[in-house]
Amino acid sequence: MPDVYAKNEATSKEDAAKIVPRAEFRVFEQGVIEHVQQRIWNGKTVLFAARRMPLETYFLSVHTNEANVKVREGLLDIKTKVGETPEGYEIFQPRGKFQFPVKRDDLAEIVSHLKADMKLDADSYTIDEFITMARRHPELAPVTVEKMRYGFTIDGIICEYAQVWFNGALIETACAESENYAGMKQVVEELGLADKPNTNYLRAAKKVVGME
């Protein structure tokens, strides 16, 4: 059984590159939780325990929605978009989880994925230093994210619905993710989500905080 709430551990760039990326289809919409709850049972649904996630900080860039950079439990975590399925499901490849203080070269590479110029003079940076630099940067915005997640699988496809707070503003979300694209397509249709726009965390957060 997959662990939908995998432990947050430091991962090197080399080890992250070995991870098979999952495709994801995600919806942000008020009322989507009830919508999914009414369609969740097909005889092959397995529920996971609900979990309130540790507080996270996402780093938004005006230049891209394809670099998912966040801090959770003291680690700087990055995933970048590497493609889409024929159905338009987004595929994000893990690029590593870095323990603070983060080395200058690692932070420089992460900032480059955000397509932002940032002067880095020190050999390493703490969490507070990076967040402060992002707040001062005219093209970046750190956003506080809280999540109450309810995970489940349908026919082995990992799914969830959740309450998400972006800087305190509440919105609902639901998603399916897997390396099995055909199975994902069937589950997305079963949950009645196929006609809704696929929206990743970055685009949803930007809309809430007024960046788009």
Long-range contacts (C-beta under 8 A, 24 or more apart in sequence): 1-46, 1-153, 2-153, 2-158, 4-48, 4-149, 4-151, 4-158, 4-160, 5-48, 5-51, 5-53, 5-149, 5-151, 8-54, 8-72, 8-73, 8-75, 8-77, 8-97, 9-75, 9-97, 10-75, 10-97, 10-98, 10-99, 11-94, 11-96, 11-97, 12-96, 13-95, 13-96, 13-106, 15-96, 16-93, 16-94, 16-95, 16-96, 16-97, 17-93, 17-94, 17-95, 19-93, 19-94, 20-179, 21-82, 21-91, 21-92, 21-93, 21-94, 21-179, 22-91, 22-92, 22-158, 22-177, 22-178, 22-179, 23-84, 23-85, 23-89, 23-90, 23-91, 23-177, 23-178, 23-179, 23-181, 23-184, 24-89, 24-90, 24-91, 24-92, 24-175, 24-176, 24-177, 24-200, 25-87, 25-88, 25-89, 25-90, 25-175, 25-176, 25-177, 25-184, 25-188, 25-193, 25-198, 26-173, 26-174, 26-175, 26-198, 26-199, 26-200, 26-201, 27-173, 27-174, 27-175, 27-193, 27-196, 27-197, 27-198, 27-199, 28-164, 28-171, 28-172, 28-173, 28-199, 28-204, 29-171, 29-172, 29-173, 29-196, 30-171, 30-172, 31-172, 32-161, 32-172, 32-173, 32-174, 32-193, 32-196, 33-161, 33-162, 33-163, 33-172, 33-174, 35-174, 35-191, 35-192, 35-193, 36-159, 36-161, 36-174, 36-191, 36-192, 36-193, 37-161, 39-190, 39-191, 39-192, 40-152, 40-154, 40-191, 42-154, 42-155, 42-190, 44-154, 44-155, 45-152, 45-153, 45-154, 46-152, 46-153, 47-150, 47-151, 47-152, 48-150, 48-151, 48-152, 48-153, 49-151, 50-148, 50-149, 50-150, 50-151, 51-148, 51-149, 51-151, 52-146, 52-147, 52-148, 52-149, 53-146, 53-147, 53-148, 53-149, 55-144, 55-145, 55-146, 56-144, 56-145, 56-146, 56-147, 57-131, 57-142, 57-143, 57-144, 57-145, 58-142, 58-143, 58-145, 58-201, 58-202, 58-205, 59-114, 59-134, 59-140, 59-141, 59-142, 59-143, 60-140, 60-141, 60-142, 60-143, 60-202, 60-205, 60-206, 60-209, 60-211, 61-114, 61-115, 61-116, 61-139, 61-140, 62-139, 62-140, 62-211, 63-114, 63-115, 63-116, 63-139, 64-113, 64-114, 64-115, 65-200, 65-202, 65-203, 65-206, 66-202, 67-113, 67-114, 67-115, 67-202, 68-92, 68-200, 68-201, 68-202, 69-110, 69-113, 69-114, 70-145, 71-127, 71-130, 71-131, 74-99, 74-100, 74-127, 75-99, 75-100, 76-100, 76-102, 76-107, 76-110, 76-127, 76-130, 78-110, 78-113, 80-113, 85-181, 85-184, 86-181, 87-181, 87-184, 87-185, 87-188, 88-198, 89-181, 89-184, 89-198, 90-198, 90-200, 100-125, 100-126, 100-127, 100-130, 101-125, 101-126, 102-130, 114-140, 116-140, 141-209, 141-211, 143-167, 143-205, 143-209, 144-168, 145-201, 145-205, 154-187, 154-190, 154-191, 155-183, 155-186, 155-187, 156-180, 156-183, 157-183, 157-184, 157-187, 159-187, 159-191, 164-204, 166-204, 166-205, 166-208, 166-209, 167-208, 167-209, 169-208, 171-204, 171-208, 173-204
